[in-house]
Amino acid sequence: MKATITTEDLMEIIHEKEFPPNFKSEEGLSESIVQTEFKGAQAYLKESYFDGVAIGEGKYSFKDKFIIQGGIDTPILEMHFSLQGRSEGRISDLGGNYAMEVREHNLFYMVEPKGVFKFEENSHLEILEITFTPEYFKKFDNNDSRIIEQYMDAIEKQRPLFMPNNGKINPLMENTIRQILNCPYKGSVKRIMLESKILELLALQTESLEQTLNPNCTCGNIKKSEIEKLHHAKLLMEGRLDTPPTIYELSRIIGLNEFKLKSGFKQLFGNTVFGYISDYRLAIAREFILETDRSFAEISDMIGYSHQQHFSTAFKRKYGISPIDLRKGKSGYLSRV
């Protein structure tokens, strides 16, 4: 898998990166930083990847008008977020021009990902690109999202796709993006947190893109303003696994009464408030068990269980296998998840 950026005439290579097949990382998470200057243009690119996923954070400055060609030699899905500046271009197999303003986003499926991109003089650009292999993205099949269904169909038919209207980056998405860009952890723990936040961002993005298809969509009878508050409640709980807020606390913090909080949360996320946090805790614990050597007592404490035995019981009830057997690789667990 090779990604290449060249001058418009293809005569000079500006940047080239060879990725292992399917973004496979022998270290669990691979990271690199590239800084370069080319004919008055400056670029900072931080690249990270782990199995099936690549993250690219780019910051660019252009003294003069600048045109480049770029692409990668394999089909991909790309979450694209414009954090600063404006970009425009033409992606070959999408069959048309696109433009993205500051604080806009879109989701691209490209069979032959290559295109021409244009930048204005004295401009600055900051973007986040999260790339999935089609195989990784297929994990989200059987999802209730109409957007996900469209991309699953596009992958099946090898048909390039992007949404006709860019979505707007809302405060919840911006918060998740910053958590991805500023993740303080290292190694396997960083990979776990990055993957968790990327999946959260994908959920927020598909919901936002759904709104571009149907601006009047309000998720049943939930008001648009209440949807953001409910997402805020979810983020608050995920950030306080060891001491989750009570319903009363959540209600006061997000500005919804307790009835709207409980009923809206169930309608929006398909689970009760505390059912969701219980499932989320155990999902985080599962990743720590599989990806780290932390003790069960430490994991139990990190996710808010006062007794390790209570954690083990809840884990086995949820996944049908005890934490110790999961770490030993017993019971054909992976075939059931």
Secondary structure, DSSP 8 states (H G I E B T S, - for coil): -EEEEEETTS-SEEEEEE--GGG--TTSSEEEEEEEEETTEEEEEEEEEETTEEEEEEEEEESS-EEEEEEESS-EEEEEEEEES-EEEEEGGGTEEEEE-TTEEEEEEESS-EEEEEE-TTEEEEEEEEEE-HHHHGGGTT-S-HHHHHHHHHHHHT--EE-SS-EE--HHHHHHHHHHHT----HHHHHHHHHHHHHHHHHHHHHHHHHHH-TT--TTT--HHHHHHHHHHHHHHHT-SSS---HHHHHHHHT--HHHHHHHHHHHHSS-HHHHHHHHHHHHHHHHHHH----HHHHHHHTT-SSHHHHHHHHHHHHSS-HHHHHHT-TTGGGT-
